[in-house]
């Protein structure tokens, strides 16, 4: 093997090794930090668009206290269309989140006041993810 080929092979191996380490969990097991997720579709009532946006901004602080919520996004997809996407290492993490403040507020009192229809919560399995760190 020529020197250039050897160095290219070593560089590829190092990149694969660092990528694997970025997703490694202590104690072995599944090497991916996120394995399950939720996608929540939200449609604001007319005139309530900014209130939904503010609710999502407030939700960020609530989920920061949830160690198993690895990623959480509150997004605006259109003038009155919003969504939440969050991901977890396992089903236990997802269930802990589903018992948390954002979901409770969304389902108990915010949905009727702010949303044109009940939130549509879809569960998903994460097939691949790129996360910081």
Secondary structure in CASP SS format (residue, H / E / C, confidence):
PFRMAT SS
TARGET T0000
AUTHOR 0000-0000-0000
METHOD secondary structure of the structure
MODEL  1
X C 1.00
X C 1.00
X H 1.00
X H 1.00
X H 1.00
X H 1.00
X H 1.00
X H 1.00
X H 1.00
X H 1.00
X H 1.00
X H 1.00
X H 1.00
X H 1.00
X H 1.00
X H 1.00
X H 1.00
X H 1.00
X H 1.00
X H 1.00
X H 1.00
X H 1.00
X H 1.00
X C 1.00
X C 1.00
X C 1.00
X C 1.00
X C 1.00
X C 1.00
X C 1.00
X C 1.00
X C 1.00
X C 1.00
X C 1.00
X C 1.00
X E 1.00
X E 1.00
X E 1.00
X E 1.00
X E 1.00
X E 1.00
X E 1.00
X E 1.00
X E 1.00
X C 1.00
X C 1.00
X C 1.00
X C 1.00
X H 1.00
X H 1.00
X H 1.00
X H 1.00
X H 1.00
X H 1.00
X H 1.00
X H 1.00
X H 1.00
X H 1.00
X H 1.00
X H 1.00
X H 1.00
X H 1.00
X H 1.00
X C 1.00
X C 1.00
X C 1.00
X C 1.00
X C 1.00
X E 1.00
X E 1.00
X E 1.00
X E 1.00
X E 1.00
X E 1.00
X E 1.00
X E 1.00
X C 1.00
X C 1.00
X C 1.00
X C 1.00
X E 1.00
X E 1.00
X E 1.00
X E 1.00
X E 1.00
X E 1.00
X E 1.00
X E 1.00
X C 1.00
X C 1.00
X H 1.00
X H 1.00
X H 1.00
X H 1.00
X H 1.00
X H 1.00
X H 1.00
X H 1.00
X C 1.00
X C 1.00
X H 1.00
X H 1.00
X H 1.00
X H 1.00
X H 1.00
X H 1.00
X H 1.00
X H 1.00
X H 1.00
X H 1.00
X H 1.00
X H 1.00
X H 1.00
X H 1.00
X E 1.00
X C 1.00
X C 1.00
X C 1.00
X C 1.00
X E 1.00
X E 1.00
X E 1.00
X E 1.00
X E 1.00
X E 1.00
X C 1.00
X C 1.00
X C 1.00
X C 1.00
X C 1.00
X C 1.00
X C 1.00
X C 1.00
END
